[in-house]
Amino acid sequence: MTTIIGIEHDTGCVLVADSQTTDDNGFIYNHPNVKKLEDRGSFIIGGSGEVLPCDIAQHIWEPPTVTSKDKKDLYHFMIVKAMPSLRKCLSDNGYNFDETKTESRFQFLISVCGEVFDIDHDLSVSKNASGIYAVGSGAAYALGALHAGADAHEAMEIASKLTAFTAGPYISKEQFKHIK
């Protein structure tokens, strides 16, 4: 389980993730080599939920290159280029998109060129006008804290106090928009 926060601002965005992984039996994994935020070219990928799709997206997937034209509408780019590419990579590497499952299996926060995108387990792409995002088991607590005025690290601390599936240390990555 996980908590990952994304916050957009005028010049870019920041993603913050906890470091704890908990399996279905409640066993806790926490190792410095296992990170929930990974840089992949122009992308920062934060993954929560099932480990296999997170590992594939963060370590195997070669995201498409963002062109100057793509930068004009990154939402469109994510839908027509990035998600089809990710779907193919997930399928090619053993992830079964079983559409009969109703429970949420994974969720990503992906930043591209300073914008945050919320990606659900069906690879649907969402944006929020507030610029505030959170995924994982502590998402509701973190979002509440952020909307109440906490900064990202304070929101992570609050989430970790309210769910056993979130714990530090917290890792953050910032990405800037390249505005011309």
N, C-alpha and C positions, 0 to 999 in steps of 0.2 A: 504494500500500500504506500501511498505517496501524498505529498502536497507540493504542487508546483504553482507558482504565481507568475503572472506576466503583467507588466504595466507599461503602457505606451505614454510617451510624452512628446513634446514638440520636436525634439531633435533625435528621437529614437525610442528605444525600449530597454527594459531590464527584465530578465527572467531569474527567478530564485527558486531553488529546489531543496528539499530536505535530503538526507542521506540514508534513511532507513528503508529496507525492504523487508516485508513480512510475508511469509508463505501462508497457504490455506490452513495450516495447522497452528499458526501463531508463532512459528519460529522466526526470530529476528536475524537479518543479515545486515551488516554494516561494515563495509570495507572501503578503504580510500581509493582503490582502483575502480570501483563501481560508481559511476557518476550518472545522474539522471538528466544532465544537460550536456549535449555534445555539439561541437561545431562541425558543420558539414558544408564547406564552401560559404555561400552567402546565407546559410541557414544556421539557426541554433534550434536543436530539437530537444524538447523536454517530454519524457514519456512516463505515463502512469498506467497501472493495471497489469495485464499479462506481460510477462517478461519477454517472450519470443518476439512479438511485434515491435516492442521497444528496442530490443537488441538489433533486429534487422534494420529498423529505421535509423538507428543511431550509429551503426557500425558497418553495414553492408550497402545500404542505399546510396547511390550516387545521384543526388538531386540535380534536376535540370539547371542549366545556366540561366541566370536572369539577364535578359537583354534590356537595352535602354527602353524599347517599346513596352516590355513587360513591367518595368518600373512605374509606368503611367497608370497601371491598374493591376496591382499585385493580387487583389482578390480574384480577378479573372485568371491570372497566371496560376494561382494555387489550384483552381478548379479544373482548368483545361490542360495544364502541363504537369504540375507537381503531383497532384493526387493520382492521376492515371499511372505515372511513373512509380510512385510509392506502392500502389496496388499491385502492379506487375512484380515489383521486387519482393513484396511480402509473399505473394503466391509462388513465385519462382523459388523461394527459400523456405517453403514448407508451412506457411501460415494458411490455414483453412478458414475462409470467410463463410462460416456456417450461419446463414441468415435466419435460421430457425431459433438461434439463441436469442433470448430477449434481454438478458442481463448485460450491462455494459462490460466490455472486455478490456478495452484500453482507450486511452484518450491522450492526445498530444497537445502541447502548446508549442507551436513552431513560429519562430520569428524569422522574417525575411526582409532584408534591407531596412530594418528598424520598425517593421510592423508585426504585430502579434496576430496569429490565427489559431482558433480553437478547432481542433480536428477530432471528430468523434470516431468511434470504432467502425463506422461504415464509410469513413473517410470524407464525411460531409464537412464543409468548411464554414465556420461561423466567425462573425466579427461583432464586437460590442461597441456602441458609440461612447461608452464611458471610458474605454481604453483599459479597463481593469478585468483581469482574467484569473481563474484558478481552476485546477483540475486535481483529481485524486480524492482520497478519503477525507482529507482535511479541507477540501475546497470551500465548503459552505462557511466554515469558521474563518478561514483566511479572507474570503470575500466580505463577510460581515465586518471584520476588523479593518480591512482596507477602506470600506465605505464609511466607517466610523472615524477615519482619519489616521489610522496606523500606517507606518511605512511598511515596506515589504518584509523586512526582518522582524519587526514587531508583530506583524500578522502571522509569520511563521511560528514565532514563539507562542502566540495565542493558540494557533491550531495544534501545536504540540502538547499544550496543556489540556486540550479537549478531546484529542483522539490518540489512542495508543499506537496508531499506525504512522505517526509523523515524529521525526526526531532529527536534531542537528548532528553534525555541523551543517550549516546551510551554505550552499554554493550559489553564487550569482554570476551572471554574464550580462554584459551590456552590449547593445548593438546600436550603431548610429545610422541615421538616414544620411545618404549622400545627396544633399540638395544642391542644385546648381542654379 
